[in-house]
Amino acid sequence: MEDFDEIYEEEEEEEEDEDRAAEEQLLKYAPDPVVVRGSGHVTVFGLSNKYESEFPSALTGKVAPEEFKASINRVNSCLRKTLPVNVRWLLCGCLCCCCTLGFSLWPVICLSKRLCLHWRLSKRKCETNNMMEFVILIEFLPKIPIFRPD
């Protein structure tokens, strides 16, 4: 009976390896991510208190300029409101997320996957000095070519 379990485990590992190889192949052809640097003061933790809402030309055809500006304005307003009381809001957000079991984040995740965009904060080295700063990194997720043969 143990032999059957080993066979299933080997098949699962092979499928995972194939999936990883396919993802790496797709990421090889993905365009470079767009970096939106902070334009305000950098806090002790490296997070900027404001991001520039100027539309990057690399996002043309991917995101509407109005949508980008609205998203950056939401990020800026959130930073403006929450940076002074960061710890309190962090605890409040964790409690709310635990109460909804993470389902409050689900619509954002689904929308990002459909747009094939991945927004995240990333640590990068400052251009002017040796400090680290957080920048908004917008990555393009390549669409899976369903018509290409295996």
Beta strands, then each sheet from edge to edge (+ up, - down):
strand 1: 34-36
strand 2: 117-125
strand 3: 132-140
sheet 1: 1+ 3- 2+
end
